Amino acid sequence: MTSLERIADSAPSSEKDTVWTEQVGWLDRVPRGIQMLFVLAVFVLLWDVATRFGFVSSIILPSPAETLADMIFVGTNLLTGGYMLPALWITLKEVFYGFLLAITIGFTLGVIVGETAFGERAIMPYLVAIDTMPKVAFAPLFVAWLGFDIDSKVALAAFIATFPIVVGTAAGLHAADTNSRNLFKTMGASRWQTLTKMKLPMALPQIFTGLKIGSVGVMAGAITGEFLGGGRGFGELIRTAASQLNTPRVFSLIFFLSFVGLGLFAFVSWVQRRFVFWHRERVVAGAEG
């Protein structure tokens, strides 16, 4: 054991953090934006080499230049109000409605599971069993039940996004420490007051963690539903382009959908920083890490 390790082991926790902070390498001192640009540049370079020298067929993987040119075309089409804009609007509605439905159902079930013994013993096992199933396989059932319109896409999006919200809410309610519970009990607080004044505020960080995971899954559910046909959103455009072997169009549409997903994730993170202001340092550290 080196002398630095002995100092770190014998120091208090705050001093240990200081000691290990001093051991950060030079790469960790580089700004996050530059690190991300470097990773992106390496990825694009490897992508270009793979297509330029024929390691991968252009039918399977278009070159970065072809993809960029098609992304410019898609962006121009959207900005000028072309036929892709209504398709994007339909997908956005499916994602928005699906996420609202997932929040409503997920939060309600999470409170029932986290707050009642009946929910934990009788409902949670079924939720776990359903969560272990491949939820995408339910897509044909939702289409059969609700038709090819927007309803089936919203239902599938909500179905995929609900479970992380349930788990985050239930885990957050269980996270309330014993001292706080005893304090509210000695003050004569009712069960409702304990839930709203103590448990829910303390559970917010984990609830928002479930919301962020759900914001990613809701996009996958909506697009999967559109792949089955009958939709008029971006998923239908991707399916049509894939059937025509137009891989640059498929890639460009996927990239634009990823921007939408990132925007939804960023919005949930922004709301978290506003409502969970006492947890801001951990949120920022997690985002930067």
N, C-alpha and C positions, 0 to 999 in steps of 0.2 A: 504494500500500500504506500503510495507516495505521500509526501508531506501535505500536499494540497488536499488529497482525499481525507487525511486525518483531520485537517482543519474543518473540512466540510461536514464530516460526521460528528464532530464535537460542537459545531456551531448551532445556534438556534435556527428554527425553520426560516426566519426572515433572512438571517445571515447566510444560510445555505443557498437560498435563492440568489443572493448577491454573488456568492462564490461561483455558482454554476453559470450565472449570466455572463461572467467575465470570460468563460471558456467558449463563447460563440465564435464560430469560424468566420473567415473573411467572406465566404459565400452568403452567410446569413445576414451580413451587414449590407448586402446589395439591396436596394429598394425593391419592393414586391413587384412593381410594375415592370421593372427591367428584367426580373427573373421570369415573369410570365411571357414577356416578349421573346426572351431567349428560348424558352421551351417551344413557343409557337414557331419561331424561325427554324429550329431544329426539326420540328415535325413537318413543316412545309418543305424543307430541304430534302428530307428522306422521302416524302411523298413525291416530290418532283423527280428524284433520282429513280424511284421505283417505276414511274411511268415513262420517263424519258428513255431509259435503257431497256424497256420492254420486259422488266421483271414481272409486271402485272399488265394484263390486257386492258386497253383503253375502254373496252366494252364493260369491264367490271369496275375499273377505277379510272375516272377521268383525271386529267392533269390539273394542277392547281390553276393554271392559266385559263383552262376551259371552265372550271368551276367558278372562278372569279368573274369571267365574262358573263356567265349565266346568272350569277348573283346580281350583277349590275342590271341585267335585263329584268329580273324579277323585281328588284327594287324600283326600277323605273316604272314598271307596270303598276306597282302598288301606289307609287306617288302620283301617277297620272290618272288613277281611278280605273285601271283596266279590269279585265275579267278576274284577276287574282284577288283584287280587293274585297269583293263580296265573299269569296271563298275564305279569306282570312277572317273576315268579320263573323262568319258562321262558326269557325273554329274557336274564335275568342268567346263567343256566346256559350258554346258548349263547355269550354274550360271554366268560365266565370260561374255559370249556373251549377256545374258539377262541383266546383270548389265550395260554393255556398251551401249546397246540399250536404257535402261531406262534413263541413264544419258543424252544421246543425245536428246531423246524426251522430257524428263522432264525439262531439262535446257532450251530448245528452247521454250516450252510452258510457262515455268515460266517467261522468259523474256518478252514474248508477253503479258501475263496477268499482269505482274508487271509494264510494261513500257508503255502500250497503253490502252486508254480508251475502245477501241473496244475489246481487249482481256479480260479486267475486266468485261465488261457489257455483251458481247455476247458469249465468250468462257468459262469463269469461271463457269457460272451456269450449263453448260453441264458437265464440269469436276466434279463439286460437285455432280451432280446427278449420274454420273457413279461411283464416289467414294463411295456413300452410298449403292451401290448394292453389294451383296456378290460376289466378284470377282472370287472366286474359282468356282462358278457356271458357269463361262464362259469357263471352261476347256474343256468340250465336244465340244463346238463350235470351239475352236482353233484346236482341233484334227480333227474335220470334215473339217475345212478349209485347214489346213496345213499338215494333215496326222499324222501318228504315229512316224515319225522320229524326229530328234532333233529340227526341226524348230518349232513345236507346243510347245515344252517345253520352248524354248527360248522366244517365243512370250508371253506365259503365265507368265513366270518369269518377263519379262520386264513390262507386263501389271500391275502386282501387285506392282512392285517397282517404277513405274513412278510417282504416285500421291504424295507421300511424297516429292519427289524432286521438283515437280511443286510448291507445297505449300511453301516449304522452300525457293526456289528461288524468288517467287513472294513476300513473306513476307519480305525477306531480302531487296529487291529493294524498298519496301515501307518504310523500316526502316530508310532511309536516312533523317537526320534532316533538318529542314527548313533553318537554317543558312548556312549549306553547300550548299544547292541548290541555295540560293540567292547569295552566294559567287561565285559559278561557273557561274551563270547568269550574274553577274556584270563584270566578267572577260571575257565575250564574248565566253564562251565555247559552242561548239556545243552539240547537243543532244547525239551524239555518244561519244564525249569526256566526257561528264558528266556521261554517263553510264559506260564507261570503266575505267575512272580515279577516280570516286567518288562512284557511287552506287554499282558497283560490288565488289570492295574491302570492303566496309562497309557491304555488304550482305553475305560475305563469311562464317561467323559463322553460320548463319541460313541455308545457302546452304548446308554446311557440316552436319548440323543436319538432313536435309532431306536425304542426302546421307547415313548417318548411319542408319536411319530408313529403307531406301530402301534396304540397304545391308542385312538386316534381312528378309525382305519380298521376296527378289529374290530367296532365298533358298526354301521358302515355295512354290513359284510358280513352280519351276523346279521339285520338288519332287511330287507335286500334279499332274503335267502333266504325270509323270512316273507312277503314280498309275493307270492311265487309261489304261495302257497296251501298248505294242508296243515298250517300251523303253528298254534300256539295262543298265541303270544306277543303282545307289544305291536304288532308289525308287522301281525299279522292284525287287531287292533282298529283300527289306522289304516286298513287297506285297507277294512274294513267301513264305517267312518265315512265314508270318501271316497266309497264307492259310494252312500251314502245322502245325499250332499251335506251332511253334518254337519261343516262346516269348523271351528266352534269346538272340537269334539271332536278333530279332526285336529291342530289347533294345540296344544291342551292336552297331548295325548299326546306330541307331538314335544317340547314343552318339558320334560316329565318325563324323556323319554329323554336329552335334552341334559344334565339334571342327573346322570344315571347316567354319561354319558360324561365329564363334568367331574370326577365323583368318581373314576373310574378314572385319569384323567390326573393328578389331584391326588395319588392314591396312589403312582403311579410317580414323581412329583416328590419326594414325601416319602421314598421309598426311596432315591432318588438323593442327597438331602441327607444321609442316614444313611451310605451306603456311600462316597460320593465327598465326604467331609468336607473334603478339601484343596481341592476345587473349589467350595466353598460360596459364596464371594463372587461368582464368575461366575454361578452358578446363580441366586442372589438378584437380581443385577443384571439378568440376562436376564428374570427373572419380573417385575421391577418396570418394566422398559423396555417 
